[in-house]
Amino acid sequence: MQILRRVRLHEFAWSPLILALTLTALGLAFVISATASPGSDRLGFEARRQIVWLIISLSSCLACLHVPPATWKALVPEFYVGMFALLMFMMLMRGTALVPRIGGEHNWLVLGPLRVQPAEFYKIATILTCARLLSDPDCDPRRLSWVCIVLLVGGLPAILLSREDLGSSLTFGPMLLGMLFFAGMRLRHLAALIGSGVLVIAIGIARLPREGYQFRRIQAWLDPESFALHEAYQTIRAMRAVGSGRLLGKGYGMGEQNLLGYIPEKHNDMIFAVVGEETGFIGAIIILGLFVAFSWVLLAAAMRCRDPFGRFVIGGFACLVMGQVMINIMVVLGMMPVTGITLPFFSYGGSSLLATFTLLGICLSATTDRHVSLMRSQYG
């Protein structure tokens, strides 16, 4: 098995990488705006760290580009077992110095000065595992039994993760359903799964302890004014920031809600509120359009990919990104309860940026076979 290969610049699809770098550059600009001290021309600590993480993430992307899809496929069992080993470790060590309680949840692995969110890397292992299942010649996504097998393998990590990181676990749904639909799942099965998911969520909400933190989040979403000083504070401030931006926004670095520090988590989970306040409706639509374009070119690359494993990896990544984008924006706009989830490529956070660019590198690697064959056919 060939572990590494040389990939030239003309041999892979450039469009996803260009759009990803555009989104990341814009995201970095808004991280700088969200963390800058008024009257200071120096970069904040978060902005400097984000630049370092961007360099590391881009290096990981380019390194993964040189690893053939067959190698990623062969390593799937190790990735999946490693993911569960880390999940069990996080559960056993919760409440200790390694897995402390941060923001009400135990979803961070603290290694000295470094904080890592393993959930971001669970997504990589899950996409690769489900892509290998779906690319198996015996797999028939039109049969409900195979749909259930894929959902069991891909959904089990999300179920275990949901106890401590509900936001990240929610992103597994669009990712898995998108991969199954992309593989040819029947529409009636898709409708049944969506209906079952809604029913499970409703039952889960009904069984939540009435005095628990998660139930209060739901109450705050339904009646934000009654929880304006606590659970709904973040939502209300984000919605005010977005609404105050109106059509054209207040200008970069000129948002009052941002400058006065009224938006909690404004440089990571709520960064879209800063975008809305400073660039208005037009700017927000442009950013959303870039995300749609990114997913579109990924899906187009997946359709051209001859390797089934690579095709499902690319399709899963596109669905993951758009699902995460929609959940993040819906939270900012008050359309669903507050849950901690980053805006891909945009939000501050090394784990998210590194995992996203690593997946992008794997996807770009899967596009090389198509581009190499095209070049050979054109130039002999």
C-alpha atoms as a printed R data frame, in Angstrom:
    type eleno elety resid chain resno       x      y       z
1   ATOM     1    CA   MET     A     1   0.000  0.000   0.000
2   ATOM     2    CA   GLN     A     2   1.352  3.400  -1.016
3   ATOM     3    CA   ILE     A     3   1.380  5.615   2.087
4   ATOM     4    CA   LEU     A     4   2.409  8.870   0.413
5   ATOM     5    CA   ARG     A     5   2.468 10.163  -3.136
6   ATOM     6    CA   ARG     A     6   3.539 13.290  -4.905
7   ATOM     7    CA   VAL     A     7   0.680 15.565  -5.980
8   ATOM     8    CA   ARG     A     8   1.397 18.480  -8.310
9   ATOM     9    CA   LEU     A     9  -0.482 21.763  -8.243
10  ATOM    10    CA   HIS     A    10  -2.489 21.046 -11.393
11  ATOM    11    CA   GLU     A    11  -3.633 17.598 -10.221
12  ATOM    12    CA   PHE     A    12  -6.298 18.474  -7.648
13  ATOM    13    CA   ALA     A    13  -9.422 20.640  -7.490
14  ATOM    14    CA   TRP     A    14  -8.435 24.153  -6.462
15  ATOM    15    CA   SER     A    15 -11.916 25.653  -6.050
16  ATOM    16    CA   PRO     A    16 -12.682 24.213  -2.570
17  ATOM    17    CA   LEU     A    17  -9.272 25.263  -1.255
18  ATOM    18    CA   ILE     A    18  -9.612 28.810  -2.613
19  ATOM    19    CA   LEU     A    19 -13.087 29.213  -1.103
20  ATOM    20    CA   ALA     A    20 -11.917 27.726   2.207
21  ATOM    21    CA   LEU     A    21  -8.998 30.167   2.383
22  ATOM    22    CA   THR     A    22 -11.336 33.056   1.491
23  ATOM    23    CA   LEU     A    23 -13.731 32.113   4.303
24  ATOM    24    CA   THR     A    24 -10.852 31.652   6.748
25  ATOM    25    CA   ALA     A    25  -9.344 35.029   5.853
26  ATOM    26    CA   LEU     A    26 -12.715 36.729   6.366
27  ATOM    27    CA   GLY     A    27 -13.185 34.810   9.596
28  ATOM    28    CA   LEU     A    28  -9.785 35.926  10.837
29  ATOM    29    CA   ALA     A    29 -10.717 39.535  10.054
30  ATOM    30    CA   PHE     A    30 -13.853 39.248  12.201
31  ATOM    31    CA   VAL     A    31 -11.967 37.445  14.983
32  ATOM    32    CA   ILE     A    32  -9.618 40.456  14.994
33  ATOM    33    CA   SER     A    33 -12.615 42.808  15.114
34  ATOM    34    CA   ALA     A    34 -14.272 40.811  17.894
35  ATOM    35    CA   THR     A    35 -11.156 40.634  20.092
36  ATOM    36    CA   ALA     A    36  -9.500 43.997  19.419
37  ATOM    37    CA   SER     A    37  -9.221 46.412  22.311
38  ATOM    38    CA   PRO     A    38 -10.796 49.839  21.582
39  ATOM    39    CA   GLY     A    39  -8.125 52.340  20.609
40  ATOM    40    CA   SER     A    40  -5.416 49.704  20.197
41  ATOM    41    CA   ASP     A    41  -3.808 48.777  16.879
42  ATOM    42    CA   ARG     A    42  -2.290 45.536  18.239
43  ATOM    43    CA   LEU     A    43  -3.678 42.088  17.506
44  ATOM    44    CA   GLY     A    44  -5.400 40.445  20.438
45  ATOM    45    CA   PHE     A    45  -4.224 37.169  21.950
46  ATOM    46    CA   GLU     A    46  -6.999 35.191  20.247
47  ATOM    47    CA   ALA     A    47  -6.212 36.681  16.827
48  ATOM    48    CA   ARG     A    48  -2.510 35.848  17.127
49  ATOM    49    CA   ARG     A    49  -3.298 32.309  18.227
50  ATOM    50    CA   GLN     A    50  -5.782 31.915  15.355
51  ATOM    51    CA   ILE     A    51  -3.038 32.833  12.884
52  ATOM    52    CA   VAL     A    52  -0.787 30.149  14.377
53  ATOM    53    CA   TRP     A    53  -3.597 27.581  14.169
54  ATOM    54    CA   LEU     A    54  -4.247 28.589  10.566
55  ATOM    55    CA   ILE     A    55  -0.639 27.865   9.640
56  ATOM    56    CA   ILE     A    56  -0.803 24.482  11.405
57  ATOM    57    CA   SER     A    57  -4.166 23.661   9.816
58  ATOM    58    CA   LEU     A    58  -3.065 24.584   6.302
59  ATOM    59    CA   SER     A    59   0.067 22.453   6.757
60  ATOM    60    CA   SER     A    60  -2.135 19.524   7.825
61  ATOM    61    CA   CYS     A    61  -4.362 20.057   4.782
62  ATOM    62    CA   LEU     A    62  -1.414 19.988   2.381
63  ATOM    63    CA   ALA     A    63   0.075 16.942   4.129
64  ATOM    64    CA   CYS     A    64  -3.222 15.015   3.891
65  ATOM    65    CA   LEU     A    65  -3.417 15.934   0.209
66  ATOM    66    CA   HIS     A    66  -0.379 13.705  -0.408
67  ATOM    67    CA   VAL     A    67  -1.943 10.652   1.285
68  ATOM    68    CA   PRO     A    68  -3.878  8.465  -1.207
69  ATOM    69    CA   PRO     A    69  -7.564  7.721  -0.473
70  ATOM    70    CA   ALA     A    70  -6.710  4.010  -0.296
71  ATOM    71    CA   THR     A    71  -4.482  4.700   2.705
72  ATOM    72    CA   TRP     A    72  -7.237  6.590   4.537
73  ATOM    73    CA   LYS     A    73  -9.620  3.737   3.762
74  ATOM    74    CA   ALA     A    74  -7.189  1.141   5.105
75  ATOM    75    CA   LEU     A    75  -6.722  3.079   8.367
76  ATOM    76    CA   VAL     A    76 -10.469  3.325   9.107
77  ATOM    77    CA   PRO     A    77 -10.536  0.551  11.783
78  ATOM    78    CA   GLU     A    78  -7.698  2.212  13.704
79  ATOM    79    CA   PHE     A    79  -9.416  5.621  13.493
80  ATOM    80    CA   TYR     A    80 -12.745  4.226  14.704
81  ATOM    81    CA   VAL     A    81 -11.246  2.272  17.611
82  ATOM    82    CA   GLY     A    82  -9.103  5.258  18.554
83  ATOM    83    CA   MET     A    83 -12.170  7.500  18.548
84  ATOM    84    CA   PHE     A    84 -14.000  5.221  20.973
85  ATOM    85    CA   ALA     A    85 -10.930  4.862  23.174
86  ATOM    86    CA   LEU     A    86 -10.721  8.646  23.458
87  ATOM    87    CA   LEU     A    87 -14.471  8.878  24.091
88  ATOM    88    CA   MET     A    88 -14.208  6.384  26.963
89  ATOM    89    CA   PHE     A    89 -11.165  8.202  28.334
90  ATOM    90    CA   MET     A    90 -13.040 11.520  28.307
91  ATOM    91    CA   MET     A    91 -15.987  9.939  30.115
92  ATOM    92    CA   LEU     A    92 -13.794  8.308  32.762
93  ATOM    93    CA   MET     A    93 -11.673 11.421  33.371
94  ATOM    94    CA   ARG     A    94 -14.520 13.967  33.440
95  ATOM    95    CA   GLY     A    95 -14.146 16.406  36.309
96  ATOM    96    CA   THR     A    96 -10.368 15.946  36.563
97  ATOM    97    CA   ALA     A    97  -7.634 18.377  35.528
98  ATOM    98    CA   LEU     A    98  -7.424 16.625  32.142
99  ATOM    99    CA   VAL     A    99 -11.163 16.935  31.412
100 ATOM   100    CA   PRO     A   100 -12.348 19.877  33.523
101 ATOM   101    CA   ARG     A   101 -15.778 21.477  33.499
102 ATOM   102    CA   ILE     A   102 -15.635 24.389  31.040
103 ATOM   103    CA   GLY     A   103 -18.747 26.330  30.084
104 ATOM   104    CA   GLY     A   104 -20.932 23.850  31.951
105 ATOM   105    CA   GLU     A   105 -19.683 20.834  29.982
106 ATOM   106    CA   HIS     A   106 -16.794 18.345  30.059
107 ATOM   107    CA   ASN     A   107 -15.868 18.397  26.373
108 ATOM   108    CA   TRP     A   108 -12.321 19.754  26.443
109 ATOM   109    CA   LEU     A   109  -9.059 17.824  26.842
110 ATOM   110    CA   VAL     A   110  -6.567 20.060  28.662
111 ATOM   111    CA   LEU     A   111  -2.882 19.272  28.104
112 ATOM   112    CA   GLY     A   112  -0.988 21.983  29.937
113 ATOM   113    CA   PRO     A   113  -1.453 25.257  28.025
114 ATOM   114    CA   LEU     A   114  -3.142 23.416  25.140
115 ATOM   115    CA   ARG     A   115  -6.911 22.832  25.046
116 ATOM   116    CA   VAL     A   116  -8.282 20.394  22.475
117 ATOM   117    CA   GLN     A   117 -11.914 19.607  21.643
118 ATOM   118    CA   PRO     A   118 -11.853 15.924  20.596
119 ATOM   119    CA   ALA     A   119 -15.406 16.079  19.203
120 ATOM   120    CA   GLU     A   120 -14.063 17.890  16.125
121 ATOM   121    CA   PHE     A   121 -11.849 14.906  15.316
122 ATOM   122    CA   TYR     A   122 -14.598 12.361  16.011
123 ATOM   123    CA   LYS     A   123 -16.276 13.798  12.922
124 ATOM   124    CA   ILE     A   124 -13.273 12.850  10.769
125 ATOM   125    CA   ALA     A   125 -13.287  9.253  12.039
126 ATOM   126    CA   THR     A   126 -17.056  8.978  11.561
127 ATOM   127    CA   ILE     A   127 -17.019 10.295   7.985
128 ATOM   128    CA   LEU     A   128 -14.175  7.946   7.000
129 ATOM   129    CA   THR     A   129 -15.856  4.951   8.655
130 ATOM   130    CA   CYS     A   130 -19.261  5.552   7.053
131 ATOM   131    CA   ALA     A   131 -17.622  6.229   3.682
132 ATOM   132    CA   ARG     A   132 -15.867  2.858   3.880
133 ATOM   133    CA   LEU     A   133 -19.152  1.138   4.769
134 ATOM   134    CA   LEU     A   134 -21.063  2.796   1.945
135 ATOM   135    CA   SER     A   135 -18.317  2.041  -0.599
136 ATOM   136    CA   ASP     A   136 -18.384 -1.670   0.223
137 ATOM   137    CA   PRO     A   137 -19.655 -3.618  -2.840
138 ATOM   138    CA   ASP     A   138 -22.131 -5.507  -0.630
139 ATOM   139    CA   CYS     A   139 -23.641 -2.314   0.800
140 ATOM   140    CA   ASP     A   140 -27.045 -1.388  -0.636
141 ATOM   141    CA   PRO     A   141 -28.279  1.948   0.820
142 ATOM   142    CA   ARG     A   142 -31.694  1.317  -0.733
143 ATOM   143    CA   ARG     A   143 -32.277 -1.415   1.849
144 ATOM   144    CA   LEU     A   144 -33.398 -0.295   5.288
145 ATOM   145    CA   SER     A   145 -31.133 -2.826   6.999
146 ATOM   146    CA   TRP     A   146 -28.025 -1.207   5.526
147 ATOM   147    CA   VAL     A   147 -29.324  2.251   6.375
148 ATOM   148    CA   CYS     A   148 -29.691  1.158   9.999
149 ATOM   149    CA   ILE     A   149 -26.175 -0.313  10.051
150 ATOM   150    CA   VAL     A   150 -24.640  2.925   8.780
151 ATOM   151    CA   LEU     A   151 -26.696  4.978  11.239
152 ATOM   152    CA   LEU     A   152 -25.701  2.703  14.123
153 ATOM   153    CA   VAL     A   153 -21.988  2.901  13.302
154 ATOM   154    CA   GLY     A   154 -22.059  6.656  12.663
155 ATOM   155    CA   GLY     A   155 -24.662  7.625  15.253
156 ATOM   156    CA   LEU     A   156 -23.248  5.797  18.273
157 ATOM   157    CA   PRO     A   157 -20.409  8.336  18.778
158 ATOM   158    CA   ALA     A   158 -22.971 11.149  18.527
159 ATOM   159    CA   ILE     A   159 -25.177  9.540  21.179
160 ATOM   160    CA   LEU     A   160 -22.255  9.134  23.583
161 ATOM   161    CA   LEU     A   161 -21.091 12.656  22.818
162 ATOM   162    CA   SER     A   162 -24.505 14.277  23.324
163 ATOM   163    CA   ARG     A   163 -24.287 14.043  27.111
164 ATOM   164    CA   GLU     A   164 -21.442 16.549  27.290
165 ATOM   165    CA   ASP     A   165 -21.445 18.250  23.872
166 ATOM   166    CA   LEU     A   166 -24.949 18.458  22.441
167 ATOM   167    CA   GLY     A   167 -23.950 21.046  19.843
168 ATOM   168    CA   SER     A   168 -21.291 18.859  18.220
169 ATOM   169    CA   SER     A   169 -23.512 15.767  18.344
170 ATOM   170    CA   LEU     A   170 -26.226 17.611  16.391
171 ATOM   171    CA   THR     A   171 -23.899 18.012  13.409
172 ATOM   172    CA   PHE     A   172 -23.693 14.231  12.955
173 ATOM   173    CA   GLY     A   173 -27.326 14.162  11.783
174 ATOM   174    CA   PRO     A   174 -26.982 16.240   8.590
175 ATOM   175    CA   MET     A   175 -23.653 14.554   7.883
176 ATOM   176    CA   LEU     A   176 -25.000 10.973   8.100
177 ATOM   177    CA   LEU     A   177 -28.302 11.659   6.341
178 ATOM   178    CA   GLY     A   178 -26.461 13.550   3.601
179 ATOM   179    CA   MET     A   179 -24.049 10.654   3.014
180 ATOM   180    CA   LEU     A   180 -26.906  8.136   2.906
181 ATOM   181    CA   PHE     A   181 -28.930 10.281   0.517
182 ATOM   182    CA   PHE     A   182 -25.837 10.791  -1.625
183 ATOM   183    CA   ALA     A   183 -25.370  6.994  -1.688
184 ATOM   184    CA   GLY     A   184 -28.902  6.428  -2.985
185 ATOM   185    CA   MET     A   185 -31.097  5.990   0.085
186 ATOM   186    CA   ARG     A   186 -34.824  5.850  -0.712
187 ATOM   187    CA   LEU     A   187 -36.791  9.037  -0.053
188 ATOM   188    CA   ARG     A   188 -39.348  7.213   2.095
189 ATOM   189    CA   HIS     A   189 -36.546  5.970   4.341
190 ATOM   190    CA   LEU     A   190 -35.160  9.511   4.581
191 ATOM   191    CA   ALA     A   191 -38.602 10.874   5.515
192 ATOM   192    CA   ALA     A   192 -39.057  8.130   8.109
193 ATOM   193    CA   LEU     A   193 -35.664  8.852   9.653
194 ATOM   194    CA   ILE     A   194 -36.321 12.590   9.853
195 ATOM   195    CA   GLY     A   195 -39.714 11.935  11.451
196 ATOM   196    CA   SER     A   196 -38.175  9.472  13.913
197 ATOM   197    CA   GLY     A   197 -35.469 11.995  14.771
198 ATOM   198    CA   VAL     A   198 -38.033 14.690  15.512
199 ATOM   199    CA   LEU     A   199 -39.965 12.233  17.707
200 ATOM   200    CA   VAL     A   200 -36.837 11.202  19.619
201 ATOM   201    CA   ILE     A   201 -35.908 14.848  20.203
202 ATOM   202    CA   ALA     A   202 -39.432 15.591  21.461
203 ATOM   203    CA   ILE     A   203 -39.337 12.617  23.844
204 ATOM   204    CA   GLY     A   204 -35.868 13.614  25.014
205 ATOM   205    CA   ILE     A   205 -37.002 17.163  25.764
206 ATOM   206    CA   ALA     A   206 -40.057 15.861  27.626
207 ATOM   207    CA   ARG     A   207 -37.837 13.669  29.832
208 ATOM   208    CA   LEU     A   208 -35.364 16.404  30.728
209 ATOM   209    CA   PRO     A   209 -35.250 17.327  34.443
210 ATOM   210    CA   ARG     A   210 -37.362 20.438  34.918
211 ATOM   211    CA   GLU     A   211 -34.683 22.115  37.019
212 ATOM   212    CA   GLY     A   212 -31.816 21.129  34.752
213 ATOM   213    CA   TYR     A   213 -29.670 23.500  32.738
214 ATOM   214    CA   GLN     A   214 -30.662 22.033  29.339
215 ATOM   215    CA   PHE     A   215 -34.395 22.372  30.063
216 ATOM   216    CA   ARG     A   216 -33.881 26.007  31.101
217 ATOM   217    CA   ARG     A   217 -32.155 26.604  27.761
218 ATOM   218    CA   ILE     A   218 -35.249 25.391  25.960
219 ATOM   219    CA   GLN     A   219 -37.480 27.556  28.139
220 ATOM   220    CA   ALA     A   220 -35.247 30.543  27.431
221 ATOM   221    CA   TRP     A   221 -35.565 29.889  23.699
222 ATOM   222    CA   LEU     A   222 -39.370 29.770  23.895
223 ATOM   223    CA   ASP     A   223 -39.657 32.777  26.234
224 ATOM   224    CA   PRO     A   224 -36.386 34.742  26.042
225 ATOM   225    CA   GLU     A   225 -37.660 37.842  27.852
226 ATOM   226    CA   SER     A   226 -38.305 35.824  31.028
227 ATOM   227    CA   PHE     A   227 -34.668 34.631  31.029
228 ATOM   228    CA   ALA     A   228 -33.092 37.805  29.651
229 ATOM   229    CA   LEU     A   229 -30.475 38.131  32.401
230 ATOM   230    CA   HIS     A   230 -29.258 34.539  32.331
231 ATOM   231    CA   GLU     A   231 -30.005 31.702  29.869
232 ATOM   232    CA   ALA     A   232 -31.391 33.947  27.101
233 ATOM   233    CA   TYR     A   233 -28.879 36.781  27.487
234 ATOM   234    CA   GLN     A   234 -26.650 35.430  24.726
235 ATOM   235    CA   THR     A   235 -29.524 35.000  22.271
236 ATOM   236    CA   ILE     A   236 -31.042 38.415  22.932
237 ATOM   237    CA   ARG     A   237 -27.725 40.227  22.526
238 ATOM   238    CA   ALA     A   238 -26.886 38.346  19.334
239 ATOM   239    CA   MET     A   239 -30.288 39.104  17.806
240 ATOM   240    CA   ARG     A   240 -29.996 42.782  18.731
241 ATOM   241    CA   ALA     A   241 -26.555 42.949  17.144
242 ATOM   242    CA   VAL     A   242 -27.759 41.342  13.906
243 ATOM   243    CA   GLY     A   243 -30.898 43.500  13.796
244 ATOM   244    CA   SER     A   244 -28.980 46.716  14.423
245 ATOM   245    CA   GLY     A   245 -26.817 46.043  11.361
246 ATOM   246    CA   ARG     A   246 -29.856 46.503   9.080
247 ATOM   247    CA   LEU     A   247 -29.055 46.442   5.367
248 ATOM   248    CA   LEU     A   248 -25.425 47.594   5.085
249 ATOM   249    CA   GLY     A   249 -24.136 47.333   8.654
250 ATOM   250    CA   LYS     A   250 -22.295 49.810  10.861
251 ATOM   251    CA   GLY     A   251 -18.897 49.272   9.296
252 ATOM   252    CA   TYR     A   252 -15.997 46.969  10.092
253 ATOM   253    CA   GLY     A   253 -14.910 47.358  13.713
254 ATOM   254    CA   MET     A   254 -17.721 49.841  14.383
255 ATOM   255    CA   GLY     A   255 -20.392 47.579  15.867
256 ATOM   256    CA   GLU     A   256 -21.550 48.959  19.227
257 ATOM   257    CA   GLN     A   257 -22.651 45.590  20.628
258 ATOM   258    CA   ASN     A   258 -19.278 44.189  19.637
259 ATOM   259    CA   LEU     A   259 -17.163 47.105  20.914
260 ATOM   260    CA   LEU     A   260 -18.985 47.304  24.240
261 ATOM   261    CA   GLY     A   261 -18.612 43.558  24.802
262 ATOM   262    CA   TYR     A   262 -22.338 42.860  25.007
263 ATOM   263    CA   ILE     A   263 -22.168 39.733  22.803
264 ATOM   264    CA   PRO     A   264 -20.969 36.671  24.768
265 ATOM   265    CA   GLU     A   265 -18.620 34.304  22.900
266 ATOM   266    CA   LYS     A   266 -18.513 36.836  20.077
267 ATOM   267    CA   HIS     A   267 -15.237 35.529  18.630
268 ATOM   268    CA   ASN     A   268 -16.314 31.879  18.376
269 ATOM   269    CA   ASP     A   269 -19.893 30.567  18.621
270 ATOM   270    CA   MET     A   270 -21.532 33.972  18.089
271 ATOM   271    CA   ILE     A   271 -19.183 35.440  15.497
272 ATOM   272    CA   PHE     A   272 -22.008 35.614  12.947
273 ATOM   273    CA   ALA     A   273 -23.654 38.241  15.182
274 ATOM   274    CA   VAL     A   274 -20.556 40.416  14.693
275 ATOM   275    CA   VAL     A   275 -20.802 39.833  10.939
276 ATOM   276    CA   GLY     A   276 -24.455 40.877  10.929
277 ATOM   277    CA   GLU     A   277 -23.873 44.006  12.991
278 ATOM   278    CA   GLU     A   278 -20.845 45.257  11.061
279 ATOM   279    CA   THR     A   279 -21.750 44.249   7.491
280 ATOM   280    CA   GLY     A   280 -25.548 44.110   7.683
281 ATOM   281    CA   PHE     A   281 -27.888 41.903   5.716
282 ATOM   282    CA   ILE     A   282 -25.844 42.243   2.514
283 ATOM   283    CA   GLY     A   283 -22.608 41.137   4.160
284 ATOM   284    CA   ALA     A   284 -24.297 38.247   5.963
285 ATOM   285    CA   ILE     A   285 -25.826 37.009   2.705
286 ATOM   286    CA   ILE     A   286 -22.432 37.191   0.982
287 ATOM   287    CA   ILE     A   287 -20.829 35.105   3.734
288 ATOM   288    CA   LEU     A   288 -23.653 32.582   3.578
289 ATOM   289    CA   GLY     A   289 -23.308 32.523  -0.219
290 ATOM   290    CA   LEU     A   290 -19.609 31.660   0.113
291 ATOM   291    CA   PHE     A   291 -20.481 28.707   2.341
292 ATOM   292    CA   VAL     A   292 -23.078 27.531  -0.176
293 ATOM   293    CA   ALA     A   293 -20.538 27.893  -2.990
294 ATOM   294    CA   PHE     A   294 -17.977 25.923  -0.985
295 ATOM   295    CA   SER     A   295 -20.413 23.052  -0.435
296 ATOM   296    CA   TRP     A   296 -21.533 23.221  -4.067
297 ATOM   297    CA   VAL     A   297 -18.022 22.839  -5.491
298 ATOM   298    CA   LEU     A   298 -17.386 19.992  -3.050
299 ATOM   299    CA   LEU     A   299 -20.523 18.177  -4.195
300 ATOM   300    CA   ALA     A   300 -19.540 18.803  -7.817
301 ATOM   301    CA   ALA     A   301 -16.113 17.313  -7.091
302 ATOM   302    CA   ALA     A   302 -17.798 14.319  -5.424
303 ATOM   303    CA   MET     A   303 -19.922 13.694  -8.501
304 ATOM   304    CA   ARG     A   304 -16.770 13.639 -10.659
305 ATOM   305    CA   CYS     A   305 -14.825 11.376  -8.277
306 ATOM   306    CA   ARG     A   306 -14.461  7.833  -9.640
307 ATOM   307    CA   ASP     A   307 -13.553  6.241  -6.298
308 ATOM   308    CA   PRO     A   308 -16.734  5.511  -4.246
309 ATOM   309    CA   PHE     A   309 -14.894  5.935  -0.930
310 ATOM   310    CA   GLY     A   310 -13.576  9.346  -1.924
311 ATOM   311    CA   ARG     A   311 -16.963 10.349  -3.298
312 ATOM   312    CA   PHE     A   312 -18.717  9.616   0.012
313 ATOM   313    CA   VAL     A   313 -15.997 11.357   2.045
314 ATOM   314    CA   ILE     A   314 -16.367 14.525  -0.032
315 ATOM   315    CA   GLY     A   315 -20.173 14.385   0.095
316 ATOM   316    CA   GLY     A   316 -20.152 13.821   3.852
317 ATOM   317    CA   PHE     A   317 -17.821 16.755   4.405
318 ATOM   318    CA   ALA     A   318 -20.026 19.059   2.314
319 ATOM   319    CA   CYS     A   319 -23.120 18.055   4.311
320 ATOM   320    CA   LEU     A   320 -21.230 18.448   7.598
321 ATOM   321    CA   VAL     A   321 -20.135 21.988   6.747
322 ATOM   322    CA   MET     A   322 -23.567 23.156   5.606
323 ATOM   323    CA   GLY     A   323 -25.308 21.448   8.518
324 ATOM   324    CA   GLN     A   324 -22.964 23.109  10.994
325 ATOM   325    CA   VAL     A   325 -23.350 26.484   9.288
326 ATOM   326    CA   MET     A   326 -27.142 26.304   9.410
327 ATOM   327    CA   ILE     A   327 -27.206 25.250  13.080
328 ATOM   328    CA   ASN     A   328 -24.794 28.032  14.052
329 ATOM   329    CA   ILE     A   329 -26.764 30.716  12.187
330 ATOM   330    CA   MET     A   330 -30.104 29.450  13.534
331 ATOM   331    CA   VAL     A   331 -28.740 29.719  17.087
332 ATOM   332    CA   VAL     A   332 -27.522 33.278  16.474
333 ATOM   333    CA   LEU     A   333 -30.904 34.282  15.023
334 ATOM   334    CA   GLY     A   334 -32.812 32.685  17.901
335 ATOM   335    CA   MET     A   335 -34.382 30.013  15.707
336 ATOM   336    CA   MET     A   336 -33.226 27.180  17.982
337 ATOM   337    CA   PRO     A   337 -31.940 26.871  21.588
338 ATOM   338    CA   VAL     A   338 -28.397 28.026  22.299
339 ATOM   339    CA   THR     A   339 -25.845 25.279  21.862
340 ATOM   340    CA   GLY     A   340 -22.116 25.593  21.554
341 ATOM   341    CA   ILE     A   341 -21.148 25.099  17.916
342 ATOM   342    CA   THR     A   342 -18.589 26.920  15.809
343 ATOM   343    CA   LEU     A   343 -18.983 28.433  12.360
344 ATOM   344    CA   PRO     A   344 -16.591 26.380  10.150
345 ATOM   345    CA   PHE     A   345 -13.468 28.221   8.935
346 ATOM   346    CA   PHE     A   346 -14.811 31.383  10.607
347 ATOM   347    CA   SER     A   347 -14.940 30.998  14.370
348 ATOM   348    CA   TYR     A   348 -11.973 31.226  16.699
349 ATOM   349    CA   GLY     A   349 -10.797 27.780  17.739
350 ATOM   350    CA   GLY     A   350  -7.790 25.666  16.882
351 ATOM   351    CA   SER     A   351  -9.496 22.267  17.131
352 ATOM   352    CA   SER     A   352 -12.274 23.247  14.733
353 ATOM   353    CA   LEU     A   353  -9.908 24.855  12.232
354 ATOM   354    CA   LEU     A   354  -7.431 21.955  12.304
355 ATOM   355    CA   ALA     A   355 -10.124 19.265  11.935
356 ATOM   356    CA   THR     A   356 -11.879 21.144   9.124
357 ATOM   357    CA   PHE     A   357  -8.724 21.715   7.086
358 ATOM   358    CA   THR     A   358  -7.597 18.127   7.699
359 ATOM   359    CA   LEU     A   359 -10.889 16.869   6.257
360 ATOM   360    CA   LEU     A   360 -10.506 19.280   3.360
361 ATOM   361    CA   GLY     A   361  -7.054 17.826   2.632
362 ATOM   362    CA   ILE     A   362  -8.502 14.306   2.596
363 ATOM   363    CA   CYS     A   363 -11.226 15.484   0.194
364 ATOM   364    CA   LEU     A   364  -8.701 17.177  -2.100
365 ATOM   365    CA   SER     A   365  -6.683 13.964  -2.141
366 ATOM   366    CA   ALA     A   366  -9.766 12.148  -3.420
367 ATOM   367    CA   THR     A   367 -10.089 14.617  -6.321
368 ATOM   368    CA   THR     A   368  -6.588 13.971  -7.661
369 ATOM   369    CA   ASP     A   369  -7.403 10.745  -9.548
370 ATOM   370    CA   ARG     A   370  -9.957 12.571 -11.674
371 ATOM   371    CA   HIS     A   371  -7.641 15.468 -12.405
372 ATOM   372    CA   VAL     A   372  -4.650 13.238 -13.177
373 ATOM   373    CA   SER     A   373  -6.696 11.260 -15.704
374 ATOM   374    CA   LEU     A   374  -7.913 14.467 -17.351
375 ATOM   375    CA   MET     A   375  -4.390 15.839 -17.667
376 ATOM   376    CA   ARG     A   376  -3.095 12.595 -19.131
377 ATOM   377    CA   SER     A   377  -5.917 12.458 -21.666
378 ATOM   378    CA   GLN     A   378  -5.261 16.053 -22.733
379 ATOM   379    CA   TYR     A   379  -1.452 16.026 -22.848
380 ATOM   380    CA   GLY     A   380  -0.636 12.376 -23.326
